[in-house]
Amino acid sequence: MDTRSLEITFTYPDEEELFMYQPSRYCSHLIGHEGPGSILALLRRKGWVHSLVAGSEPTCNDAAFFKISTKLTEDGLGER
């Protein structure tokens, strides 16, 4: 089975002291929104992706990763 995906990962500060605000959750909702005018809607309209997921992953004290993962179409794999 062929898998076409793109994952963007970058470091992100730990949110322990910001648990009331959850900024990474806010960002993941903005990036992962599926409605009209969203990033996913644009990429689907271009025929480049099937899905998009975003969110943070804590790794250790004071550090985390924020990941954006997409499942690409064949056309999306060819785009630069």
Secondary structure, DSSP 8 states (H G I E B T S, - for coil): ----EEEEEEEE---GGGTTT-HHHHHHHHHH--STTSHHHHHHHTT-EEEEEEEEEEEETTEEEEEEEEEE-HHHHH--
